[in-house]
Each structure stands twice: as C-alpha cells, then as structure tokens.
Amino acid sequence: MRRNLPIILGAIVVFAAVSSVILRFMPEPIEDTDYLIAGSAGTLVALLVLFLALISTRMKASDVFVKKRRKQK
C-alpha cells in the first residue's frame, strides 16, 4: 500500500485538476448536471492515469493481460 500511495495521490490530483478546469470553462449559470459532467470526466481521466501508472510501474511483466498456457498432450 505504501508503494502505491504516490500513484493514488497523483490520480486524486489529476481528478481535481480536470474537474476544476472543466468547471472553469463551463458557461454560467452552472447547474447540477454540469457538476455531474465535470465529475464524470475527471473520474474517467483519473482512472485512466491510475491504470496506466500501475501498468507501467508495478506490473512490468510481459504477460500482464494474457498468460500463455502450456500445450496439452
């Protein structure tokens, strides 16, 4: 858990940054659905960053997604 803490904190910062940028450029008046859109887009980008960071740093094996099976006789 302690090794993944910087990656998780980075994803939280990315979420906050993306959501605040979207809300800043959204035209006034801001409604409830605008907050929903900003939070959804922030979540999507933060999860993408988290996934790519974990794959590139913690899971360096070549068979992360597909594992080869032994051939049966």
C-alpha positions in Angstrom: 0.0 0.0 0.0 2.8 2.4 0.9 4.4 1.9 -2.6 1.2 2.8 -4.4 0.4 5.9 -2.3 2.2 8.4 -4.7 0.3 6.9 -7.7 -3.0 7.2 -5.8 -2.4 10.7 -4.7 -1.4 11.6 -8.3 -4.7 10.2 -9.5 -6.6 12.3 -6.9 -4.7 15.5 -8.0 -5.5 14.7 -11.7 -9.2 14.3 -10.8 -9.3 17.6 -9.0 -7.4 19.4 -11.8 -9.5 18.1 -14.6 -12.8 18.7 -12.8 -11.8 22.3 -11.9 -10.6 23.1 -15.4 -13.9 21.8 -16.9 -15.9 23.8 -14.4 -13.9 27.0 -15.0 -14.6 26.9 -18.8 -18.2 26.0 -18.4 -20.6 28.8 -19.2 -22.7 30.4 -16.4 -25.1 29.6 -14.8 -23.7 26.2 -13.6 -26.4 23.6 -12.9 -26.3 20.3 -11.2 -25.8 18.4 -14.4 -22.7 20.4 -15.1 -21.1 19.2 -11.9 -22.1 15.7 -12.9 -20.4 16.0 -16.3 -17.2 17.6 -14.7 -17.0 14.8 -12.1 -17.6 12.1 -14.6 -14.9 13.4 -17.0 -12.5 13.9 -14.0 -13.1 10.3 -12.9 -12.6 8.9 -16.4 -9.2 10.7 -16.8 -8.1 9.9 -13.2 -8.8 6.2 -13.6 -7.0 6.2 -17.0 -4.0 7.8 -15.4 -4.1 5.4 -12.4 -4.4 2.3 -14.8 -1.5 3.5 -17.0 0.7 4.3 -14.0 0.1 1.0 -12.3 0.7 -1.0 -15.5 3.9 1.0 -16.4 5.5 0.9 -12.9 4.2 -2.1 -10.8 3.4 -4.7 -13.4 6.5 -4.9 -15.6 5.9 -8.5 -16.8 5.3 -9.1 -20.4 2.2 -11.1 -19.8 0.1 -8.6 -17.8 -3.1 -9.1 -19.9 -2.6 -12.6 -21.5 -0.9 -15.5 -20.0 0.2 -18.3 -22.2 -0.9 -21.8 -21.4 1.1 -24.9 -21.7 0.1 -27.1 -24.6 -1.7 -30.2 -23.5 -0.7 -33.6 -25.0 
